[in-house]
């Protein structure tokens, strides 16, 4: 599994268009983010967001939410 170029050191990366945060340690989420980034040229449009500290709670503090499928899976647990 590879991470996005220029974001190799970040686990959580947000999509500013949809306010969704992706976990790059999760292969499925990383693949989705990679596809979206390529399709919508997110690097050039400055649509990618990293967080410091690099954790999910910081992403949530900034208004980012995990993908809907992940939220539904977490709710059913």
C-alpha positions in Angstrom: 0.0 0.0 0.0 1.4 3.4 -1.0 0.5 6.8 0.3 -0.1 9.9 -1.8 3.0 11.5 -3.1 4.0 14.5 -0.9 1.9 13.1 1.9 3.9 10.0 2.7 4.3 11.0 6.4 0.7 11.7 7.1 -1.8 9.0 8.1 -5.0 11.2 8.0 -5.7 13.3 5.0 -8.8 15.4 4.5 -10.8 16.2 1.3 -11.7 19.9 1.7 -14.5 19.6 -1.0 -16.5 17.1 1.0 -15.0 17.6 4.5 -14.2 13.8 4.6 -11.0 12.5 6.3 -9.4 9.3 5.0 -7.2 7.0 7.0 -4.2 6.1 4.7 -3.4 3.1 6.9 -6.7 1.6 5.7 -6.0 0.1 2.2 -9.6 0.7 0.9 -9.7 4.3 2.1 -6.2 5.0 0.7 -7.3 3.7 -2.7 -10.4 5.8 -2.7 -8.4 8.9 -1.8 -5.8 8.2 -4.5 -8.5 7.8 -7.1 -10.3 11.0 -6.1 -7.0 12.9 -5.9 -6.1 11.9 -9.5 -9.6 12.3 -10.9 -10.2 15.8 -9.5 -6.5 17.0 -9.6 -6.8 17.7 -5.9 -3.1 18.7 -5.5 -3.3 21.6 -8.0 -6.7 22.7 -6.5 -5.3 22.6 -3.0 -8.2 20.4 -1.9 -6.1 18.1 0.4 -5.7 18.8 4.2 -3.3 17.3 6.7 -3.6 17.6 10.5 -1.2 18.2 13.3 -1.3 16.2 15.5 -1.9 13.5 12.8 -4.9 11.9 14.4 -8.6 11.4 13.8 -9.7 13.6 16.8 -7.8 16.6 15.3 -9.5 16.0 12.0 -12.9 16.0 13.8 -12.0 19.2 15.6 -11.6 20.8 12.2 -15.0 19.5 11.0 -13.9 16.5 9.0 -15.8 13.2 9.2 -14.7 9.7 8.2 -16.3 8.3 5.0 -20.0 7.3 5.4 -19.3 3.6 5.0 -16.8 3.8 7.9 -19.2 5.8 10.1 -21.9 3.2 9.5 -19.5 0.4 10.4 -18.5 2.1 13.6 -22.1 2.7 14.6 -23.0 -0.9 14.2 -20.2 -2.1 16.5 
